[in-house]
Amino acid sequence: MPLTEAGIYAAALRLIDEDGVEALTMRKLAAVLDANPMSLYHHVPNKEAVLRGVARMVGTQFRTVTLENAPWQERIRLLATDFRTLAHRHPKLMAYSFSHQPDFIQPEDPFLATLTAILDAAGVPLPQIPEVSAVLCAVVTGVLTAELNGALHQWANLKPPTVRTTDENGYTNPDPDEDRVFRLVLDTIITGLESRLTADRDGQGAGR
């Protein structure tokens, strides 16, 4: 079977899912494809190009349920949750992409296109949508990075000496699970955005 960029990216993704980004080499990739390593360079110049191609391929696979008639708050929750699902489908690739590829999210990506539409529906002024979406992307990908590399679980289980680990009845406080922590993140994001939109509207009203 002739080599193609799509075939190279698909094989690279399988290797990354199994062993991680660090274990991927052009030689290993060629062996999986049963090809001469030099022949890969006719399609991709180096490993970094392979990683970018794999990231773009996975990014285009993002799907979310479209709920145009739902409140914008629910649409953001669903969008972020579906993005998290994609991240957990390919955790090793996504953790690397979030940390090493600042251009991982592109304007034409389904995630950003949907987020832009939601912010517009929420009433975010058009000139402010790029900066608000940038903040939301930074927060969500930052939390997911910490979740995928295990840091979020560790931080959430830290118990400072001044915090009781049992209640008045002697029951031990439950360890925070990652689903609940992620919901807390979304609640915080949405509450902050609601407050900002309310303040903007009040400010416009006061200026009339």
N, C-alpha and C positions, 0 to 999 in steps of 0.2 A: 504494500500500500504506500503511495507516495506521501512524503512529508508535507504537512500544511501547518500554518500558524495555529489554527484551531486545534489540530491534533497535538501539537507540541504543548499548548497551554493546558489542554485536558490531561495529558500525561503528567505534566508538572504539578497540576493540582492534586492528582492522586498521590504523588510522592510527598507533597507538602502535608496533606492530610494525615499521612502515615507517620512521617518522621520529622516534620517541621521544615521551616524555611532554611535554617542553617545547614541541614543535611542535603539540600538540593545542589547538585553540581551538573554542569553540562554533560559530563561523562556519564553520570548515572541516568540522566534524562535520555541520552542517546542509547544506552543499554536497554532501557524500558521500551524504547521505540524501535529497537533492533536496527539502529542506524549508525553510520559512521559519525563520530562526534563533530568532525569538521563540516559535515553536511548540514548540521543545525544552523551554522552561521550564515547559511544562504537565506535563512528565514528570520532569524533573530540575532542581533549583534553580540549579546552577552546575557549573563544571568539576570542583571537588573531589568533588562528589557523583557525577559521572560516573566519576571515577577509583576511588572506593570501590566503585561498582557493578561496574565492570570487574574489580577485584581480587577481589570476592566471587564473580563468575561464574567466573573462572579457578580460584579456590580450590576450588570445588565440582567442578571437572573432575579434581582429583587422584585418581589411582588407584594402588594398590599391590597386589602379589600377597599374598594372605593365607596365611601359613604358621604356623598355630596350633601345629603339632607340632614346628616347628623351634626350635633354641635361641634364646633371646631376643637373643643377640648377633647372630645372622644376621638376625633380623627387623629389628633396628635398622639394620643395614647396608643391607638392602633398602629399608626405609622412607626413609632419608635419600637413597639413590641415586635412588629414584623421584621424590622431591621435587626433587632436583637436575635431573633430566630435565625436569620441568615448568618449572623456572626457566629452563633453556636454551631451552625452546620459546617463551617470551615474555620474553627477557632484559631488554628495556628497561622493561617494566612491572614485572617482579619486582624489579629493582634499585631502582626508585623506591619500590615498596611496602615493601621491607625497610627502607629508609632514612627514609621519610616517614610511614608508617602503622603506629604501634605496635599498633593493633588489627587488623592484617592477618590474624593467626591468631585465629580465634574458637573457643569451646568446642565448637561443633557441626561444625567442619571435619573432614573425613575424616582429615587428617594428624594432628591433635591427638587425635582419638578413638582412632586406631590406636596412637599413641605411648603414650597412657595405658594401653591394654590390654597393651602390651608391658612397660611398667614394672611393672605389676601382676604379670604372669607372671614377671618377673625377681625378684620378691620385695621390691620397694621398699615400705616401709610406706605404707599408704594416706594418712596425713596428710602424707607427704613427697612424694607424687607431683606435686602442683602445682609445688613449687619445683624439683624435679629436671627436670620437663618444661620449665619456664621456662628453666633453664640450657641444656638441650639445644637448645631452639629458638633461643636467643640465639647459641649457638656456631655452629650450622648456618647460620642466616640471615646471621650475620656473615661467615662464610667464603664463602658464596655471593655476598654483596654484593661482597666483595673480588675474587672470581673474575670476576664479571660486569663489573665496571668496570675490570678489567685490573690492579688493584693486586696481587693474589695472584701473578700471573705475574712481575711486576716484582720483588716482594720475594723470591720463590723463586730468582730469578736473580742476586741480589746476591752478590757474592763479596768478602768482607772480605780485606784484604791478608794476613792471617795464615792463610788457608785455601788449601791447594794446589788448583790447578785440574787437575793431572795426577797420576796415580798413579806408583808406583815404576817402572813399565814405560814411562812416557811417554804413557799414554793419557789423553786429556782426559775429565774427568768429564762424564757426560751431563747436559744441562739437565733440570731437573725438569719433568715434564709435569703438567697440572692433575688428570688422573685419579689419578695416584700421590699427589699432595699431598692430594687429597680422601680417599683411602684412609688416609693417615697421620692425618688429622683423625679419621676414624671409629675407627681403632685406638686413638688417644689417649683419645677419649671412652669407649669400651668398657672399656679398661684402668682408667680412673679410676673408672667406675661399678662394675666388678667389685671393685676395692679397697675402695670405700666399703661395698658390700654385705657383703663379707667382714668388714670391721672392725665393722659393725653387729651381725652374727651373733656374732662373737667377744665383743663387749661384752655382748650379751644372755646368752651362755653363762656369762661370768664373774660375772654378777650373780645367778646362781641359787644 
